[in-house]
Amino acid sequence: DQQVKQNSPSLSVQEGRISILNCDYTNSMFDYFLWYKKYPAEGPTFLISISSIKDKNEDGRFTVFLNKSAKHLSLHIVPSQPGDSAVYFCAASPFVNGNQFYFGTGTSLTVIP
Amino acid sequence: DAGVIQSPRHEVTEMGQEVTLRCKPISGHDYLFWYRQTMMRGLELLIYFNNNVPIDDSGMPEDRFSAKMPNASFSTLKIQPSEPRDSAVYFCASKRLGGTEAFFGQGTRLTVV
């Protein structure tokens, strides 16, 4: 059973606009959330994370928002750039430094120049 | 550091054959993970090791799958006999004790025909 869900398999956005990637989870015990970015023929690389004690974490053009009551998080990319075109995986863990990461199925983002 | 190194990058084998995937984690990392990526399930955790000891293998799909970590710098994932439904990209990842994210290798794309 998929505990982390990314319901949009793909997303296309114009360069310079905002990209919003969504993620839902079912397990209320999850305490730490991560986003990974994956280019073709490469492994996923860590992008940004957020602990459940926060509702927002920002790193440059990337911001992650967490809504614990809705069990929902989102990744905002502003402004979007063609180099952001990749597959984005949402992941969750019961602990900040835990070892059980539960991943979603990924959302393929295409930023159109 | 060279990062997590996986070999081979691509493997094509016939159904029924034995397949061995290899992984060298980042030096000094205490945890090693094997993941499988499929379109339907995203990144699934198959098994993870702590200090070379298997901790959780509940994600290993069948007895045909086995994993070993004979030392801190090497791990293998073996499938015997292989089946077409095992075709996927297999990732190895490692993490240091107390670390908040895992670092992934480039993956092995396995095709069983």
Chai-1 contact restraints between the chains, C-beta under 6 A:
chainA,res_idxA,chainB,res_idxB,connection_type,confidence,min_distance_angstrom,max_distance_angstrom,comment,restraint_id
A,L34,B,E101,contact,1.0,0.0,6.0,A-B,restraint_1
A,E42,B,Q106,contact,1.0,0.0,6.0,A-B,restraint_2
A,G43,B,F91,contact,1.0,0.0,6.0,A-B,restraint_3
A,G43,B,F104,contact,1.0,0.0,6.0,A-B,restraint_4
A,G43,B,G105,contact,1.0,0.0,6.0,A-B,restraint_5
A,G43,B,Q106,contact,1.0,0.0,6.0,A-B,restraint_6
A,G43,B,G107,contact,1.0,0.0,6.0,A-B,restraint_7
A,P44,B,F104,contact,1.0,0.0,6.0,A-B,restraint_8
A,F46,B,E101,contact,1.0,0.0,6.0,A-B,restraint_9
A,V96,B,T100,contact,1.0,0.0,6.0,A-B,restraint_10
A,N97,B,G98,contact,1.0,0.0,6.0,A-B,restraint_11
A,N97,B,T100,contact,1.0,0.0,6.0,A-B,restraint_12
A,N99,B,Y31,contact,1.0,0.0,6.0,A-B,restraint_13
A,N99,B,Y48,contact,1.0,0.0,6.0,A-B,restraint_14
A,F103,B,G42,contact,1.0,0.0,6.0,A-B,restraint_15
A,F103,B,L43,contact,1.0,0.0,6.0,A-B,restraint_16
A,G104,B,G42,contact,1.0,0.0,6.0,A-B,restraint_17
A,T105,B,G42,contact,1.0,0.0,6.0,A-B,restraint_18
A,G106,B,G42,contact,1.0,0.0,6.0,A-B,restraint_19
